[in-house]
Structures are given as structure tokens and as C-alpha cells.
């Protein structure tokens, strides 16, 4: 616990955007008929509007996202968390915007485009709701985005 006063909207927005730009990994929670509820860490790339992840198409996460595009992401530790509810859109490797695959590799150190026994699938996650808080005193005002639009 901390005695620090709650951050205002502008500071939370700044801190959240900094986390999206600098973090490398995110917890990804999915649900779907093929695999049930599932939670995994994945590397990601933030392009300023959406989050790009990649996982094998046949993994539980891949199957879940193909069956039900709703996804929840969690960034940071439990006492400085950013929660994102979003919609995942499958993107074929060949359909990535120019430079995106290289940017993903540069940030994450992982190249899903390399031939492997598993076919990887990219998913572009468009945030619909973003929340951020550190302690109980920040629960009020935790919403930073609603219906895909940043507040403030």
C-alpha cells in the first residue's frame, strides 16, 4: 500500500501510453468453445492505436480468438495494472502493413514469419475499454477509454 494520492486522468493516460510503448509482454485472456477460458503471456507491438500479438493458429489461444474475438489484456504488476478489453482481428502474415513484421521482431525478439512446424497467426487487438489503477484509491477514475475512444 502507498500513501500516494491518486493520479489524475492526464497522468494515467501518460503512464498507460508509456507502458504500451515500452512493455514487451502482456497477459492475454481468451475464451471460446474450442479451448475454454485460457490465459497466456504473449509478446506484443503497440502501433499507437492497436496491439499486435502472434500465436500458433492451433494453440488454445489462437483457436479461442478465431472462435470469439473478445479478449482481455493485462499489462504490468497487480499494483500498477492496465486492463484492456478489446476485439481481436486475425491478420495473415502476408497482409501485415509494410514494416510491421520487422517492427514486431525488433521489439519482441521473436519472428512468427520464420518457417516453423506450427503456423503462426497474427491478431490485431483494437482496444474498446482501457482501465488503469495502482491502489484502491485509484479505482474511481480508472476508465481511460470507453467504446474505443480515449477519455480526456
Secondary structure as the mmCIF struct_conf table of DSSP 4:
data_model
#
loop_
_struct_conf.conf_type_id
_struct_conf.id
_struct_conf.beg_label_comp_id
_struct_conf.beg_label_asym_id
_struct_conf.beg_label_seq_id
_struct_conf.end_label_comp_id
_struct_conf.end_label_asym_id
_struct_conf.end_label_seq_id
HELX_LH_PP_P HELX_LH_PP_P1 UNK A 4 UNK A 8
HELX_RH_AL_P HELX_RH_AL_P1 UNK A 9 UNK A 22
STRN STRN1 UNK A 25 UNK A 30
TURN_TY1_P TURN_TY1_P1 UNK A 33 UNK A 35
BEND BEND1 UNK A 37 UNK A 37
STRN STRN2 UNK A 38 UNK A 46
BEND BEND2 UNK A 48 UNK A 49
STRN STRN3 UNK A 50 UNK A 56
TURN_TY1_P TURN_TY1_P2 UNK A 57 UNK A 58
BEND BEND3 UNK A 59 UNK A 59
HELX_RH_AL_P HELX_RH_AL_P2 UNK A 60 UNK A 67
STRN STRN4 UNK A 70 UNK A 75
BEND BEND4 UNK A 76 UNK A 76
TURN_TY1_P TURN_TY1_P3 UNK A 78 UNK A 79
BEND BEND5 UNK A 80 UNK A 80
STRN STRN5 UNK A 81 UNK A 91
HELX_RH_3T_P HELX_RH_3T_P1 UNK A 93 UNK A 95
BEND BEND6 UNK A 96 UNK A 96
HELX_LH_PP_P HELX_LH_PP_P2 UNK A 97 UNK A 97
TURN_TY1_P TURN_TY1_P4 UNK A 98 UNK A 99
HELX_RH_AL_P HELX_RH_AL_P3 UNK A 100 UNK A 108
BEND BEND7 UNK A 109 UNK A 109
TURN_TY1_P TURN_TY1_P5 UNK A 112 UNK A 113
BEND BEND8 UNK A 114 UNK A 114
BEND BEND9 UNK A 117 UNK A 118
STRN STRN6 UNK A 120 UNK A 133
BEND BEND10 UNK A 134 UNK A 135
HELX_RH_3T_P HELX_RH_3T_P2 UNK A 136 UNK A 138
BEND BEND11 UNK A 139 UNK A 139
TURN_TY1_P TURN_TY1_P6 UNK A 140 UNK A 141
STRN STRN7 UNK A 143 UNK A 146
TURN_TY1_P TURN_TY1_P7 UNK A 147 UNK A 148
STRN STRN8 UNK A 149 UNK A 150
#
